Amino acid sequence: MPYVIAAPCVADYSCLDVCPADCIRPRPDDPEFETTEQLYIDPASCIDCEACVPACPVAAIYEQSRLPKQWAEYMNINADFFKDAK
């Protein structure tokens, strides 16, 4: 199952550096970088490696089935970010 970035994200970009699938956006050179509130994981590109989880300084990344109920909507928020980009 893919991983999801939830509300606590502070966009410090540690997860970007460790992701072997390059599925976390926006990157600093992406056009939407300045207007996006947090980072997102593309569920279609995530390879479930879990490398991003320990890299996150605020524990904002969860495996989809372990996403806390209070942040359940972030599963769709992450996916929608990539639908809009296509």
PDB file of N, CA, C and O in Angstrom:
ATOM      1  N   MET A   1       0.842  -1.183   0.000  1.00  0.00           N
ATOM      2  CA  MET A   1       0.000   0.000   0.000  1.00  0.00           C
ATOM      3  C   MET A   1       0.884   1.242   0.000  1.00  0.00           C
ATOM      4  O   MET A   1       1.942   1.257   0.628  1.00  0.00           O
ATOM      5  N   PRO A   2       0.453   2.267  -0.696  1.00  0.00           N
ATOM      6  CA  PRO A   2       1.263   3.493  -0.750  1.00  0.00           C
ATOM      7  C   PRO A   2       1.263   4.228   0.588  1.00  0.00           C
ATOM      8  O   PRO A   2       0.449   3.970   1.475  1.00  0.00           O
ATOM      9  N   TYR A   3       2.194   5.135   0.688  1.00  0.00           N
ATOM     10  CA  TYR A   3       2.309   5.969   1.872  1.00  0.00           C
ATOM     11  C   TYR A   3       1.608   7.294   1.614  1.00  0.00           C
ATOM     12  O   TYR A   3       1.424   7.698   0.466  1.00  0.00           O
ATOM     13  N   VAL A   4       1.218   7.964   2.694  1.00  0.00           N
ATOM     14  CA  VAL A   4       0.444   9.205   2.633  1.00  0.00           C
ATOM     15  C   VAL A   4       1.102  10.216   3.556  1.00  0.00           C
ATOM     16  O   VAL A   4       1.519   9.879   4.664  1.00  0.00           O
ATOM     17  N   ILE A   5       1.195  11.459   3.093  1.00  0.00           N
ATOM     18  CA  ILE A   5       1.682  12.551   3.946  1.00  0.00           C
ATOM     19  C   ILE A   5       0.457  13.268   4.495  1.00  0.00           C
ATOM     20  O   ILE A   5      -0.425  13.677   3.740  1.00  0.00           O
ATOM     21  N   ALA A   6       0.410  13.416   5.812  1.00  0.00           N
ATOM     22  CA  ALA A   6      -0.753  14.004   6.486  1.00  0.00           C
ATOM     23  C   ALA A   6      -0.454  15.407   7.009  1.00  0.00           C
ATOM     24  O   ALA A   6       0.596  15.985   6.728  1.00  0.00           O
ATOM     25  N   ALA A   7      -1.396  15.933   7.768  1.00  0.00           N
ATOM     26  CA  ALA A   7      -1.388  17.310   8.255  1.00  0.00           C
ATOM     27  C   ALA A   7      -0.127  17.782   8.969  1.00  0.00           C
ATOM     28  O   ALA A   7       0.247  18.941   8.790  1.00  0.00           O
ATOM     29  N   PRO A   8       0.541  16.974   9.754  1.00  0.00           N
ATOM     30  CA  PRO A   8       1.694  17.533  10.465  1.00  0.00           C
ATOM     31  C   PRO A   8       2.865  17.948   9.561  1.00  0.00           C
ATOM     32  O   PRO A   8       3.842  18.509  10.057  1.00  0.00           O
ATOM     33  N   CYS A   9       2.789  17.692   8.270  1.00  0.00           N
ATOM     34  CA  CYS A   9       3.900  17.988   7.357  1.00  0.00           C
ATOM     35  C   CYS A   9       4.354  19.440   7.494  1.00  0.00           C
ATOM     36  O   CYS A   9       3.547  20.369   7.455  1.00  0.00           O
ATOM     37  N   VAL A  10       5.664  19.608   7.654  1.00  0.00           N
ATOM     38  CA  VAL A  10       6.256  20.939   7.734  1.00  0.00           C
ATOM     39  C   VAL A  10       7.099  21.240   6.496  1.00  0.00           C
ATOM     40  O   VAL A  10       7.789  22.258   6.436  1.00  0.00           O
ATOM     41  N   ALA A  11       7.037  20.349   5.515  1.00  0.00           N
ATOM     42  CA  ALA A  11       7.721  20.529   4.235  1.00  0.00           C
ATOM     43  C   ALA A  11       9.198  20.863   4.386  1.00  0.00           C
ATOM     44  O   ALA A  11       9.695  21.816   3.787  1.00  0.00           O
ATOM     45  N   ASP A  12       9.896  20.065   5.196  1.00  0.00           N
ATOM     46  CA  ASP A  12      11.324  20.310   5.331  1.00  0.00           C
ATOM     47  C   ASP A  12      12.128  19.558   4.265  1.00  0.00           C
ATOM     48  O   ASP A  12      13.344  19.725   4.176  1.00  0.00           O
ATOM     49  N   TYR A  13      11.468  18.750   3.475  1.00  0.00           N
ATOM     50  CA  TYR A  13      12.038  18.079   2.296  1.00  0.00           C
ATOM     51  C   TYR A  13      13.014  16.951   2.578  1.00  0.00           C
ATOM     52  O   TYR A  13      13.693  16.492   1.659  1.00  0.00           O
ATOM     53  N   SER A  14      13.107  16.490   3.819  1.00  0.00           N
ATOM     54  CA  SER A  14      13.960  15.346   4.136  1.00  0.00           C
ATOM     55  C   SER A  14      13.502  14.111   3.363  1.00  0.00           C
ATOM     56  O   SER A  14      14.325  13.319   2.904  1.00  0.00           O
ATOM     57  N   CYS A  15      12.203  13.955   3.224  1.00  0.00           N
ATOM     58  CA  CYS A  15      11.659  12.789   2.527  1.00  0.00           C
ATOM     59  C   CYS A  15      12.013  12.803   1.042  1.00  0.00           C
ATOM     60  O   CYS A  15      12.192  11.744   0.440  1.00  0.00           O
ATOM     61  N   LEU A  16      12.114  13.980   0.453  1.00  0.00           N
ATOM     62  CA  LEU A  16      12.480  14.080  -0.963  1.00  0.00           C
ATOM     63  C   LEU A  16      13.856  13.481  -1.232  1.00  0.00           C
ATOM     64  O   LEU A  16      14.075  12.823  -2.250  1.00  0.00           O
ATOM     65  N   ASP A  17      14.758  13.713  -0.323  1.00  0.00           N
ATOM     66  CA  ASP A  17      16.139  13.248  -0.494  1.00  0.00           C
ATOM     67  C   ASP A  17      16.281  11.738  -0.439  1.00  0.00           C
ATOM     68  O   ASP A  17      17.211  11.185  -1.026  1.00  0.00           O
ATOM     69  N   VAL A  18      15.378  11.061   0.252  1.00  0.00           N
ATOM     70  CA  VAL A  18      15.516   9.612   0.427  1.00  0.00           C
ATOM     71  C   VAL A  18      14.593   8.779  -0.465  1.00  0.00           C
ATOM     72  O   VAL A  18      14.740   7.558  -0.522  1.00  0.00           O
ATOM     73  N   CYS A  19      13.670   9.397  -1.143  1.00  0.00           N
ATOM     74  CA  CYS A  19      12.688   8.656  -1.945  1.00  0.00           C
ATOM     75  C   CYS A  19      13.324   8.136  -3.245  1.00  0.00           C
ATOM     76  O   CYS A  19      13.684   8.932  -4.112  1.00  0.00           O
ATOM     77  N   PRO A  20      13.463   6.809  -3.387  1.00  0.00           N
ATOM     78  CA  PRO A  20      14.063   6.263  -4.603  1.00  0.00           C
ATOM     79  C   PRO A  20      13.124   6.292  -5.807  1.00  0.00           C
ATOM     80  O   PRO A  20      13.570   6.146  -6.945  1.00  0.00           O
ATOM     81  N   ALA A  21      11.828   6.479  -5.563  1.00  0.00           N
ATOM     82  CA  ALA A  21      10.846   6.489  -6.652  1.00  0.00           C
ATOM     83  C   ALA A  21      10.540   7.899  -7.153  1.00  0.00           C
ATOM     84  O   ALA A  21       9.822   8.059  -8.140  1.00  0.00           O
ATOM     85  N   ASP A  22      11.069   8.911  -6.495  1.00  0.00           N
ATOM     86  CA  ASP A  22      10.821  10.308  -6.870  1.00  0.00           C
ATOM     87  C   ASP A  22       9.318  10.592  -6.965  1.00  0.00           C
ATOM     88  O   ASP A  22       8.861  11.239  -7.907  1.00  0.00           O
ATOM     89  N   CYS A  23       8.562  10.105  -5.991  1.00  0.00           N
ATOM     90  CA  CYS A  23       7.102  10.243  -6.044  1.00  0.00           C
ATOM     91  C   CYS A  23       6.559  11.304  -5.095  1.00  0.00           C
ATOM     92  O   CYS A  23       5.344  11.419  -4.937  1.00  0.00           O
ATOM     93  N   ILE A  24       7.430  12.076  -4.464  1.00  0.00           N
ATOM     94  CA  ILE A  24       6.997  13.111  -3.525  1.00  0.00           C
ATOM     95  C   ILE A  24       7.125  14.470  -4.192  1.00  0.00           C
ATOM     96  O   ILE A  24       8.163  14.796  -4.767  1.00  0.00           O
ATOM     97  N   ARG A  25       6.068  15.254  -4.109  1.00  0.00           N
ATOM     98  CA  ARG A  25       6.024  16.571  -4.728  1.00  0.00           C
ATOM     99  C   ARG A  25       5.339  17.559  -3.796  1.00  0.00           C
ATOM    100  O   ARG A  25       4.658  17.137  -2.861  1.00  0.00           O
ATOM    101  N   PRO A  26       5.492  18.834  -4.014  1.00  0.00           N
ATOM    102  CA  PRO A  26       6.308  19.456  -5.049  1.00  0.00           C
ATOM    103  C   PRO A  26       7.770  19.566  -4.616  1.00  0.00           C
ATOM    104  O   PRO A  26       8.084  19.648  -3.429  1.00  0.00           O
ATOM    105  N   ARG A  27       8.628  19.567  -5.593  1.00  0.00           N
ATOM    106  CA  ARG A  27      10.054  19.801  -5.376  1.00  0.00           C
ATOM    107  C   ARG A  27      10.284  21.314  -5.479  1.00  0.00           C
ATOM    108  O   ARG A  27       9.463  22.017  -6.069  1.00  0.00           O
ATOM    109  N   PRO A  28      11.365  21.816  -4.927  1.00  0.00           N
ATOM    110  CA  PRO A  28      11.610  23.261  -5.007  1.00  0.00           C
ATOM    111  C   PRO A  28      11.623  23.827  -6.431  1.00  0.00           C
ATOM    112  O   PRO A  28      11.358  25.014  -6.617  1.00  0.00           O
ATOM    113  N   ASP A  29      11.927  23.001  -7.435  1.00  0.00           N
ATOM    114  CA  ASP A  29      11.940  23.514  -8.805  1.00  0.00           C
ATOM    115  C   ASP A  29      10.610  23.307  -9.544  1.00  0.00           C
ATOM    116  O   ASP A  29      10.512  23.629 -10.728  1.00  0.00           O
ATOM    117  N   ASP A  30       9.586  22.775  -8.863  1.00  0.00           N
ATOM    118  CA  ASP A  30       8.261  22.616  -9.475  1.00  0.00           C
ATOM    119  C   ASP A  30       7.518  23.952  -9.448  1.00  0.00           C
ATOM    120  O   ASP A  30       7.663  24.719  -8.497  1.00  0.00           O
ATOM    121  N   PRO A  31       6.725  24.236 -10.484  1.00  0.00           N
ATOM    122  CA  PRO A  31       6.013  25.522 -10.545  1.00  0.00           C
ATOM    123  C   PRO A  31       5.075  25.770  -9.365  1.00  0.00           C
ATOM    124  O   PRO A  31       4.910  26.917  -8.949  1.00  0.00           O
ATOM    125  N   GLU A  32       4.464  24.735  -8.824  1.00  0.00           N
ATOM    126  CA  GLU A  32       3.503  24.900  -7.730  1.00  0.00           C
ATOM    127  C   GLU A  32       4.151  24.945  -6.348  1.00  0.00           C
ATOM    128  O   GLU A  32       3.452  25.025  -5.337  1.00  0.00           O
ATOM    129  N   PHE A  33       5.452  24.894  -6.301  1.00  0.00           N
ATOM    130  CA  PHE A  33       6.179  24.853  -5.034  1.00  0.00           C
ATOM    131  C   PHE A  33       5.801  26.005  -4.098  1.00  0.00           C
ATOM    132  O   PHE A  33       5.555  25.774  -2.914  1.00  0.00           O
ATOM    133  N   GLU A  34       5.752  27.198  -4.589  1.00  0.00           N
ATOM    134  CA  GLU A  34       5.497  28.381  -3.751  1.00  0.00           C
ATOM    135  C   GLU A  34       4.072  28.457  -3.221  1.00  0.00           C
ATOM    136  O   GLU A  34       3.834  29.111  -2.206  1.00  0.00           O
ATOM    137  N   THR A  35       3.129  27.812  -3.876  1.00  0.00           N
ATOM    138  CA  THR A  35       1.730  27.925  -3.480  1.00  0.00           C
ATOM    139  C   THR A  35       1.173  26.677  -2.799  1.00  0.00           C
ATOM    140  O   THR A  35      -0.003  26.649  -2.438  1.00  0.00           O
ATOM    141  N   THR A  36       1.986  25.662  -2.620  1.00  0.00           N
ATOM    142  CA  THR A  36       1.525  24.418  -2.014  1.00  0.00           C
ATOM    143  C   THR A  36       1.841  24.419  -0.523  1.00  0.00           C
ATOM    144  O   THR A  36       2.935  24.801  -0.109  1.00  0.00           O
ATOM    145  N   GLU A  37       0.873  23.988   0.275  1.00  0.00           N
ATOM    146  CA  GLU A  37       1.009  24.038   1.725  1.00  0.00           C
ATOM    147  C   GLU A  37       1.850  22.921   2.327  1.00  0.00           C
ATOM    148  O   GLU A  37       2.411  23.081   3.411  1.00  0.00           O
ATOM    149  N   GLN A  38       1.941  21.795   1.633  1.00  0.00           N
ATOM    150  CA  GLN A  38       2.678  20.662   2.175  1.00  0.00           C
ATOM    151  C   GLN A  38       3.189  19.805   1.029  1.00  0.00           C
ATOM    152  O   GLN A  38       3.005  20.150  -0.138  1.00  0.00           O
ATOM    153  N   LEU A  39       3.830  18.693   1.356  1.00  0.00           N
ATOM    154  CA  LEU A  39       4.290  17.741   0.354  1.00  0.00           C
ATOM    155  C   LEU A  39       3.256  16.631   0.211  1.00  0.00           C
ATOM    156  O   LEU A  39       2.444  16.408   1.109  1.00  0.00           O
ATOM    157  N   TYR A  40       3.292  15.935  -0.927  1.00  0.00           N
ATOM    158  CA  TYR A  40       2.332  14.883  -1.221  1.00  0.00           C
ATOM    159  C   TYR A  40       3.045  13.699  -1.859  1.00  0.00           C
ATOM    160  O   TYR A  40       4.059  13.864  -2.538  1.00  0.00           O
ATOM    161  N   ILE A  41       2.504  12.498  -1.633  1.00  0.00           N
ATOM    162  CA  ILE A  41       3.045  11.287  -2.243  1.00  0.00           C
ATOM    163  C   ILE A  41       2.076  10.803  -3.308  1.00  0.00           C
ATOM    164  O   ILE A  41       0.878  10.669  -3.061  1.00  0.00           O
ATOM    165  N   ASP A  42       2.611  10.542  -4.499  1.00  0.00           N
ATOM    166  CA  ASP A  42       1.803  10.019  -5.600  1.00  0.00           C
ATOM    167  C   ASP A  42       1.547   8.531  -5.344  1.00  0.00           C
ATOM    168  O   ASP A  42       2.483   7.733  -5.386  1.00  0.00           O
ATOM    169  N   PRO A  43       0.287   8.146  -5.079  1.00  0.00           N
ATOM    170  CA  PRO A  43       0.017   6.746  -4.767  1.00  0.00           C
ATOM    171  C   PRO A  43       0.290   5.808  -5.946  1.00  0.00           C
ATOM    172  O   PRO A  43       0.530   4.618  -5.740  1.00  0.00           O
ATOM    173  N   ALA A  44       0.256   6.317  -7.154  1.00  0.00           N
ATOM    174  CA  ALA A  44       0.522   5.482  -8.330  1.00  0.00           C
ATOM    175  C   ALA A  44       2.010   5.216  -8.519  1.00  0.00           C
ATOM    176  O   ALA A  44       2.385   4.230  -9.153  1.00  0.00           O
ATOM    177  N   SER A  45       2.861   6.081  -7.976  1.00  0.00           N
ATOM    178  CA  SER A  45       4.310   5.942  -8.140  1.00  0.00           C
ATOM    179  C   SER A  45       5.019   5.401  -6.901  1.00  0.00           C
ATOM    180  O   SER A  45       6.157   4.940  -6.993  1.00  0.00           O
ATOM    181  N   CYS A  46       4.365   5.453  -5.756  1.00  0.00           N
ATOM    182  CA  CYS A  46       4.976   5.000  -4.501  1.00  0.00           C
ATOM    183  C   CYS A  46       5.272   3.501  -4.588  1.00  0.00           C
ATOM    184  O   CYS A  46       4.415   2.706  -4.973  1.00  0.00           O
ATOM    185  N   ILE A  47       6.490   3.137  -4.227  1.00  0.00           N
ATOM    186  CA  ILE A  47       6.895   1.731  -4.290  1.00  0.00           C
ATOM    187  C   ILE A  47       6.878   1.073  -2.910  1.00  0.00           C
ATOM    188  O   ILE A  47       7.404  -0.027  -2.745  1.00  0.00           O
ATOM    189  N   ASP A  48       6.291   1.722  -1.941  1.00  0.00           N
ATOM    190  CA  ASP A  48       6.127   1.172  -0.593  1.00  0.00           C
ATOM    191  C   ASP A  48       7.443   0.801   0.087  1.00  0.00           C
ATOM    192  O   ASP A  48       7.503  -0.174   0.836  1.00  0.00           O
ATOM    193  N   CYS A  49       8.472   1.559  -0.167  1.00  0.00           N
ATOM    194  CA  CYS A  49       9.789   1.229   0.400  1.00  0.00           C
ATOM    195  C   CYS A  49       9.942   1.687   1.845  1.00  0.00           C
ATOM    196  O   CYS A  49      10.792   1.174   2.573  1.00  0.00           O
ATOM    197  N   GLU A  50       9.131   2.643   2.260  1.00  0.00           N
ATOM    198  CA  GLU A  50       9.133   3.174   3.619  1.00  0.00           C
ATOM    199  C   GLU A  50      10.329   4.068   3.937  1.00  0.00           C
ATOM    200  O   GLU A  50      10.503   4.451   5.094  1.00  0.00           O
ATOM    201  N   ALA A  51      11.141   4.405   2.971  1.00  0.00           N
ATOM    202  CA  ALA A  51      12.318   5.239   3.219  1.00  0.00           C
ATOM    203  C   ALA A  51      11.946   6.626   3.740  1.00  0.00           C
ATOM    204  O   ALA A  51      12.706   7.225   4.501  1.00  0.00           O
ATOM    205  N   CYS A  52      10.803   7.130   3.344  1.00  0.00           N
ATOM    206  CA  CYS A  52      10.377   8.468   3.747  1.00  0.00           C
ATOM    207  C   CYS A  52       9.955   8.546   5.214  1.00  0.00           C
ATOM    208  O   CYS A  52      10.066   9.601   5.838  1.00  0.00           O
ATOM    209  N   VAL A  53       9.474   7.439   5.759  1.00  0.00           N
ATOM    210  CA  VAL A  53       8.926   7.450   7.123  1.00  0.00           C
ATOM    211  C   VAL A  53       9.963   7.882   8.161  1.00  0.00           C
ATOM    212  O   VAL A  53       9.702   8.835   8.895  1.00  0.00           O
ATOM    213  N   PRO A  54      11.114   7.235   8.259  1.00  0.00           N
ATOM    214  CA  PRO A  54      12.078   7.676   9.278  1.00  0.00           C
ATOM    215  C   PRO A  54      12.731   9.025   8.951  1.00  0.00           C
ATOM    216  O   PRO A  54      13.295   9.668   9.836  1.00  0.00           O
ATOM    217  N   ALA A  55      12.658   9.452   7.699  1.00  0.00           N
ATOM    218  CA  ALA A  55      13.249  10.736   7.314  1.00  0.00           C
ATOM    219  C   ALA A  55      12.395  11.926   7.753  1.00  0.00           C
ATOM    220  O   ALA A  55      12.903  13.039   7.883  1.00  0.00           O
ATOM    221  N   CYS A  56      11.126  11.699   7.976  1.00  0.00           N
ATOM    222  CA  CYS A  56      10.209  12.782   8.340  1.00  0.00           C
ATOM    223  C   CYS A  56      10.429  13.206   9.792  1.00  0.00           C
ATOM    224  O   CYS A  56      10.287  12.383  10.697  1.00  0.00           O
ATOM    225  N   PRO A  57      10.776  14.478  10.035  1.00  0.00           N
ATOM    226  CA  PRO A  57      11.063  14.933  11.400  1.00  0.00           C
ATOM    227  C   PRO A  57       9.829  15.114  12.275  1.00  0.00           C
ATOM    228  O   PRO A  57       9.951  15.272  13.490  1.00  0.00           O
ATOM    229  N   VAL A  58       8.623  15.092  11.663  1.00  0.00           N
ATOM    230  CA  VAL A  58       7.403  15.318  12.443  1.00  0.00           C
ATOM    231  C   VAL A  58       6.424  14.146  12.381  1.00  0.00           C
ATOM    232  O   VAL A  58       5.264  14.294  12.766  1.00  0.00           O
ATOM    233  N   ALA A  59       6.864  13.010  11.912  1.00  0.00           N
ATOM    234  CA  ALA A  59       6.028  11.803  11.828  1.00  0.00           C
ATOM    235  C   ALA A  59       4.712  12.062  11.102  1.00  0.00           C
ATOM    236  O   ALA A  59       3.638  11.727  11.602  1.00  0.00           O
ATOM    237  N   ALA A  60       4.808  12.661   9.921  1.00  0.00           N
ATOM    238  CA  ALA A  60       3.620  12.988   9.126  1.00  0.00           C
ATOM    239  C   ALA A  60       3.339  11.978   8.028  1.00  0.00           C
ATOM    240  O   ALA A  60       2.366  12.136   7.292  1.00  0.00           O
ATOM    241  N   ILE A  61       4.165  10.941   7.895  1.00  0.00           N
ATOM    242  CA  ILE A  61       4.012   9.991   6.801  1.00  0.00           C
ATOM    243  C   ILE A  61       3.575   8.643   7.351  1.00  0.00           C
ATOM    244  O   ILE A  61       4.184   8.095   8.269  1.00  0.00           O
ATOM    245  N   TYR A  62       2.500   8.125   6.760  1.00  0.00           N
ATOM    246  CA  TYR A  62       1.910   6.870   7.214  1.00  0.00           C
ATOM    247  C   TYR A  62       1.652   5.940   6.040  1.00  0.00           C
ATOM    248  O   TYR A  62       1.362   6.384   4.929  1.00  0.00           O
ATOM    249  N   GLU A  63       1.763   4.645   6.304  1.00  0.00           N
ATOM    250  CA  GLU A  63       1.313   3.663   5.339  1.00  0.00           C
ATOM    251  C   GLU A  63      -0.204   3.824   5.276  1.00  0.00           C
ATOM    252  O   GLU A  63      -0.857   3.993   6.306  1.00  0.00           O
ATOM    253  N   GLN A  64      -0.750   3.773   4.094  1.00  0.00           N
ATOM    254  CA  GLN A  64      -2.159   4.101   3.869  1.00  0.00           C
ATOM    255  C   GLN A  64      -3.109   3.402   4.845  1.00  0.00           C
ATOM    256  O   GLN A  64      -4.028   4.043   5.355  1.00  0.00           O
ATOM    257  N   SER A  65      -2.920   2.134   5.114  1.00  0.00           N
ATOM    258  CA  SER A  65      -3.830   1.409   6.008  1.00  0.00           C
ATOM    259  C   SER A  65      -3.633   1.784   7.481  1.00  0.00           C
ATOM    260  O   SER A  65      -4.458   1.421   8.320  1.00  0.00           O
ATOM    261  N   ARG A  66      -2.571   2.493   7.803  1.00  0.00           N
ATOM    262  CA  ARG A  66      -2.290   2.907   9.190  1.00  0.00           C
ATOM    263  C   ARG A  66      -2.503   4.402   9.408  1.00  0.00           C
ATOM    264  O   ARG A  66      -2.155   4.934  10.463  1.00  0.00           O
ATOM    265  N   LEU A  67      -3.059   5.064   8.439  1.00  0.00           N
ATOM    266  CA  LEU A  67      -3.322   6.494   8.543  1.00  0.00           C
ATOM    267  C   LEU A  67      -4.321   6.750   9.675  1.00  0.00           C
ATOM    268  O   LEU A  67      -5.406   6.169   9.668  1.00  0.00           O
ATOM    269  N   PRO A  68      -3.983   7.605  10.647  1.00  0.00           N
ATOM    270  CA  PRO A  68      -4.920   7.887  11.735  1.00  0.00           C
ATOM    271  C   PRO A  68      -6.248   8.439  11.204  1.00  0.00           C
ATOM    272  O   PRO A  68      -6.274   9.176  10.218  1.00  0.00           O
ATOM    273  N   LYS A  69      -7.322   8.083  11.856  1.00  0.00           N
ATOM    274  CA  LYS A  69      -8.669   8.488  11.397  1.00  0.00           C
ATOM    275  C   LYS A  69      -8.796   9.996  11.235  1.00  0.00           C
ATOM    276  O   LYS A  69      -9.474  10.467  10.321  1.00  0.00           O
ATOM    277  N   GLN A  70      -8.145  10.761  12.120  1.00  0.00           N
ATOM    278  CA  GLN A  70      -8.273  12.216  12.028  1.00  0.00           C
ATOM    279  C   GLN A  70      -7.661  12.782  10.747  1.00  0.00           C
ATOM    280  O   GLN A  70      -7.953  13.916  10.365  1.00  0.00           O
ATOM    281  N   TRP A  71      -6.814  11.996  10.085  1.00  0.00           N
ATOM    282  CA  TRP A  71      -6.189  12.449   8.851  1.00  0.00           C
ATOM    283  C   TRP A  71      -6.574  11.588   7.647  1.00  0.00           C
ATOM    284  O   TRP A  71      -5.882  11.597   6.629  1.00  0.00           O
ATOM    285  N   ALA A  72      -7.655  10.861   7.759  1.00  0.00           N
ATOM    286  CA  ALA A  72      -8.092   9.951   6.689  1.00  0.00           C
ATOM    287  C   ALA A  72      -8.283  10.671   5.357  1.00  0.00           C
ATOM    288  O   ALA A  72      -8.026  10.091   4.302  1.00  0.00           O
ATOM    289  N   GLU A  73      -8.720  11.901   5.389  1.00  0.00           N
ATOM    290  CA  GLU A  73      -8.952  12.641   4.143  1.00  0.00           C
ATOM    291  C   GLU A  73      -7.666  12.908   3.364  1.00  0.00           C
ATOM    292  O   GLU A  73      -7.715  13.224   2.175  1.00  0.00           O
ATOM    293  N   TYR A  74      -6.520  12.785   4.028  1.00  0.00           N
ATOM    294  CA  TYR A  74      -5.249  13.035   3.352  1.00  0.00           C
ATOM    295  C   TYR A  74      -4.906  11.965   2.311  1.00  0.00           C
ATOM    296  O   TYR A  74      -4.057  12.187   1.447  1.00  0.00           O
ATOM    297  N   MET A  75      -5.560  10.814   2.392  1.00  0.00           N
ATOM    298  CA  MET A  75      -5.370   9.809   1.362  1.00  0.00           C
ATOM    299  C   MET A  75      -5.853  10.388   0.027  1.00  0.00           C
ATOM    300  O   MET A  75      -5.174  10.255  -0.992  1.00  0.00           O
ATOM    301  N   ASN A  76      -7.010  11.020   0.036  1.00  0.00           N
ATOM    302  CA  ASN A  76      -7.548  11.647  -1.182  1.00  0.00           C
ATOM    303  C   ASN A  76      -6.823  12.946  -1.518  1.00  0.00           C
ATOM    304  O   ASN A  76      -6.620  13.256  -2.692  1.00  0.00           O
ATOM    305  N   ILE A  77      -6.437  13.696  -0.512  1.00  0.00           N
ATOM    306  CA  ILE A  77      -5.729  14.958  -0.756  1.00  0.00           C
ATOM    307  C   ILE A  77      -4.415  14.689  -1.487  1.00  0.00           C
ATOM    308  O   ILE A  77      -4.078  15.401  -2.433  1.00  0.00           O
ATOM    309  N   ASN A  78      -3.671  13.669  -1.057  1.00  0.00           N
ATOM    310  CA  ASN A  78      -2.425  13.316  -1.734  1.00  0.00           C
ATOM    311  C   ASN A  78      -2.708  12.900  -3.176  1.00  0.00           C
ATOM    312  O   ASN A  78      -2.054  13.393  -4.094  1.00  0.00           O
ATOM    313  N   ALA A  79      -3.660  12.010  -3.388  1.00  0.00           N
ATOM    314  CA  ALA A  79      -3.986  11.525  -4.736  1.00  0.00           C
ATOM    315  C   ALA A  79      -4.485  12.661  -5.628  1.00  0.00           C
ATOM    316  O   ALA A  79      -4.104  12.746  -6.795  1.00  0.00           O
ATOM    317  N   ASP A  80      -5.336  13.535  -5.083  1.00  0.00           N
ATOM    318  CA  ASP A  80      -5.885  14.644  -5.866  1.00  0.00           C
ATOM    319  C   ASP A  80      -4.805  15.615  -6.339  1.00  0.00           C
ATOM    320  O   ASP A  80      -4.921  16.183  -7.425  1.00  0.00           O
ATOM    321  N   PHE A  81      -3.777  15.808  -5.552  1.00  0.00           N
ATOM    322  CA  PHE A  81      -2.688  16.699  -5.969  1.00  0.00           C
ATOM    323  C   PHE A  81      -2.113  16.244  -7.288  1.00  0.00           C
ATOM    324  O   PHE A  81      -1.794  17.076  -8.138  1.00  0.00           O
ATOM    325  N   PHE A  82      -1.971  14.940  -7.485  1.00  0.00           N
ATOM    326  CA  PHE A  82      -1.396  14.406  -8.704  1.00  0.00           C
ATOM    327  C   PHE A  82      -2.392  14.332  -9.853  1.00  0.00           C
ATOM    328  O   PHE A  82      -1.989  14.393 -11.014  1.00  0.00           O
ATOM    329  N   LYS A  83      -3.684  14.203  -9.559  1.00  0.00           N
ATOM    330  CA  LYS A  83      -4.704  14.246 -10.605  1.00  0.00           C
ATOM    331  C   LYS A  83      -4.744  15.629 -11.246  1.00  0.00           C
ATOM    332  O   LYS A  83      -4.865  15.762 -12.464  1.00  0.00           O
ATOM    333  N   ASP A  84      -4.639  16.654 -10.405  1.00  0.00           N
ATOM    334  CA  ASP A  84      -4.675  18.028 -10.899  1.00  0.00           C
ATOM    335  C   ASP A  84      -3.441  18.366 -11.727  1.00  0.00           C
ATOM    336  O   ASP A  84      -3.499  19.212 -12.620  1.00  0.00           O
ATOM    337  N   ALA A  85      -2.321  17.702 -11.428  1.00  0.00           N
ATOM    338  CA  ALA A  85      -1.061  17.992 -12.111  1.00  0.00           C
ATOM    339  C   ALA A  85      -0.995  17.366 -13.510  1.00  0.00           C
ATOM    340  O   ALA A  85      -0.159  17.756 -14.325  1.00  0.00           O
ATOM    341  N   LYS A  86      -1.866  16.407 -13.785  1.00  0.00           N
ATOM    342  CA  LYS A  86      -1.816  15.713 -15.078  1.00  0.00           C
ATOM    343  C   LYS A  86      -2.625  16.375 -16.139  1.00  0.00           C
ATOM    344  O   LYS A  86      -2.670  15.894 -17.271  1.00  0.00           O
TER     345      LYS A  86
END
